[in-house]
Amino acid sequence: TDLERDARYALAGGLCAAISHGLATPIDVVKTRQQTVPAFAQVPLARGLAQVAAAEGPAALLTGLGPTLVGYGAGGALKFGVYEAINP
């Protein structure tokens, strides 16, 4: 049915958005440090990833992953699901 098709499109959009943004979480962690911690301002990405992992453990690179998955997952599901539902 149309409802099942639209639900599959929404699920696909949500999963794709959540996965793609979730994979970028470690980059966001370093970017946020560069913006808020003066000592990190000029640190290259690879060195920043290594420094955070060494100082706080690898799990620190996933700080904010939960809200990222939920927020972008819901946004992607709505965007893609609604687009496909109204697209003729």
C-alpha angles and dihedrals in degrees: 000000000000092000092055091047092050091048090053090051091049091049092049092049092047094048094047094049093045094048096045094047092040090057089055094054095100089052090051090051091055092042090053091050090050090053098044108028114063093207089057096049097101099027113125117237098253092049091045091053090050094046094050092046092048096045101039106014129260092281089068088071088066095055107141095016094128097055090041092055094045096044099044092037091056093042093049092047092051095043097047095034094051092042092054093043093055097035108102 
